[in-house]
Amino acid sequence: MKIVMDTDTIVAALRSPGGASSELLRKARRGELTLAASVSLFMEYETVCSRPEHLLAAGLEARQLGLFLDGLAYLVEPVEVHFLWRPQLRDPADELVLEAAVNASAQALLTFNLKHFAVAAERFHLQVAQPGTFLRSLP
């Protein structure tokens, strides 16, 4: 199953190694899920994860963050964005997440901001779920 993770779920994985978002990354590493992201989405992952408050909360130094991001880059199936679907969402920052999911033909978009994506995801027949809920739904 192919998924796209919103930036908030990647930050959650960074900050909480025992949480559902981290478990989803482990499943991707084991080949049980395919994690997809566009270049622009991955750049957002890097920018947001590099914020001092996230490094402090995760107890990481810049070098360790680099290792996390290198590992994440290894897991990600690159998505070429052939078509921009904008505007679909109220928050322009969320558009690149939706575009990655649609262009990847992902089955699910994982986010903590369900309300932001609900209507647009329905248009594209895309499941939107929080990481924990999605994880519990897997066989």
MARBADREN-942553 format. One line per 4 residues: number of its first residue (from 1); their letters; for each residue y, z, x of C-alpha. Coordinates in nm, 2 decimals, always signed. Each point is the difference from the previous one (the first is absolute). Layout:
MARBADREN-942553
NUM> a> Y,Z,X ~ ...
***
This chain:
MARBADREN-942553
1> mkiv> +0.00,+0.00,+0.00 ~ +0.34,-0.10,+0.13 ~ +0.29,+0.25,-0.03 ~ +0.36,+0.02,+0.10
5> mdtd> +0.15,+0.35,+0.07 ~ +0.36,+0.07,-0.07 ~ +0.19,+0.16,+0.29 ~ +0.00,+0.34,-0.17
9> tiva> -0.38,+0.01,+0.02 ~ +0.00,-0.10,+0.37 ~ +0.24,+0.29,+0.07 ~ -0.23,+0.23,-0.19
13> alrs> -0.29,-0.11,+0.22 ~ +0.21,+0.07,+0.31 ~ +0.10,+0.34,-0.12 ~ -0.32,+0.11,-0.16
17> pgga> -0.32,-0.11,+0.19 ~ -0.22,+0.18,-0.26 ~ +0.16,-0.17,-0.30 ~ -0.10,-0.29,-0.22
21> ssel> +0.23,-0.25,+0.17 ~ -0.17,+0.08,+0.34 ~ -0.34,-0.03,-0.16 ~ +0.09,-0.35,-0.12
25> lrka> +0.09,-0.09,+0.35 ~ -0.33,+0.13,+0.12 ~ -0.18,-0.21,-0.27 ~ +0.19,-0.30,+0.13
29> rrge> -0.11,+0.08,+0.36 ~ -0.36,+0.01,-0.12 ~ +0.04,-0.33,-0.18 ~ -0.04,+0.15,-0.35
33> ltla> +0.35,-0.12,-0.10 ~ +0.23,-0.28,+0.13 ~ +0.36,+0.12,+0.06 ~ +0.25,-0.29,-0.02
37> asvs> +0.37,-0.01,+0.10 ~ +0.26,-0.25,+0.07 ~ +0.20,+0.01,+0.33 ~ +0.31,+0.13,-0.19
41> lfme> -0.20,+0.27,-0.17 ~ -0.16,+0.11,+0.33 ~ +0.35,+0.01,+0.16 ~ +0.10,+0.23,-0.28
45> yetv> -0.30,+0.22,+0.07 ~ +0.11,+0.03,+0.36 ~ +0.36,+0.07,-0.08 ~ -0.07,+0.27,-0.25
49> csrp> -0.28,+0.17,+0.19 ~ +0.23,+0.01,+0.31 ~ +0.25,+0.22,-0.18 ~ +0.04,+0.34,+0.17
53> ehll> -0.09,+0.20,-0.31 ~ -0.33,-0.18,-0.03 ~ -0.09,+0.04,+0.36 ~ +0.09,+0.37,-0.02
57> aagl> -0.20,+0.06,-0.31 ~ -0.30,-0.19,+0.15 ~ +0.04,+0.19,+0.33 ~ +0.01,-0.33,+0.19
61> earq> +0.19,-0.13,+0.30 ~ +0.12,-0.36,+0.02 ~ -0.30,-0.10,+0.21 ~ -0.25,+0.14,-0.25
65> lglf> +0.18,-0.18,-0.28 ~ -0.04,-0.32,+0.20 ~ -0.38,+0.06,+0.01 ~ +0.00,+0.05,-0.38
69> ldgl> +0.19,-0.32,-0.06 ~ -0.22,-0.19,+0.25 ~ -0.30,+0.11,-0.19 ~ +0.16,-0.08,-0.33
73> aylv> +0.09,-0.35,+0.13 ~ -0.37,-0.05,+0.10 ~ -0.11,+0.09,-0.36 ~ +0.25,-0.22,-0.18
77> epve> -0.09,-0.35,-0.12 ~ +0.32,-0.20,+0.04 ~ +0.15,-0.14,-0.32 ~ +0.21,-0.32,+0.02
81> vhfl> +0.27,+0.02,-0.27 ~ +0.00,-0.36,-0.14 ~ +0.20,+0.08,-0.31 ~ +0.27,+0.26,-0.07
85> wrpq> -0.04,+0.14,-0.35 ~ +0.34,+0.17,+0.00 ~ +0.15,+0.16,-0.20 ~ -0.29,+0.18,-0.17
89> lrdp> +0.09,+0.37,+0.07 ~ +0.31,+0.22,-0.04 ~ -0.01,+0.11,+0.36 ~ +0.04,-0.29,+0.24
93> adel> -0.18,+0.20,+0.27 ~ -0.32,-0.01,-0.20 ~ +0.00,-0.38,-0.03 ~ -0.17,-0.05,+0.33
97> vlea> -0.29,+0.23,-0.09 ~ -0.06,-0.20,-0.33 ~ +0.04,-0.33,+0.18 ~ -0.26,+0.10,+0.26
101> avna> -0.24,+0.11,-0.27 ~ +0.04,-0.32,-0.21 ~ -0.01,-0.23,+0.30 ~ -0.31,+0.18,+0.14
105> saqa> -0.17,-0.03,-0.34 ~ -0.06,+0.37,+0.03 ~ -0.19,+0.19,-0.27 ~ +0.21,+0.31,+0.03
109> lltf> +0.34,+0.12,+0.11 ~ +0.00,+0.37,+0.10 ~ +0.32,+0.20,-0.03 ~ +0.14,+0.33,-0.11
113> nlkh> +0.27,-0.19,-0.20 ~ -0.21,-0.12,-0.29 ~ +0.30,-0.04,-0.23 ~ +0.17,-0.24,+0.25
117> fava> -0.29,-0.24,-0.01 ~ -0.16,+0.03,-0.34 ~ +0.16,-0.28,-0.19 ~ +0.00,-0.26,+0.28
121> aerf> -0.36,+0.08,+0.10 ~ -0.11,-0.06,-0.35 ~ +0.15,-0.35,+0.01 ~ -0.21,-0.07,+0.31
125> hlqv> -0.32,+0.17,-0.13 ~ +0.03,+0.24,+0.30 ~ -0.14,+0.36,-0.02 ~ +0.26,+0.26,+0.10
129> aqpg> -0.12,+0.35,+0.09 ~ +0.07,+0.30,+0.20 ~ -0.22,+0.04,+0.31 ~ -0.20,+0.30,-0.14
133> tflr> -0.06,-0.16,-0.34 ~ -0.11,-0.33,+0.16 ~ -0.23,+0.18,+0.25 ~ -0.17,+0.19,-0.28
137> slp> -0.06,-0.33,-0.19 ~ -0.19,-0.15,+0.29 ~ -0.38,+0.00,-0.02
***
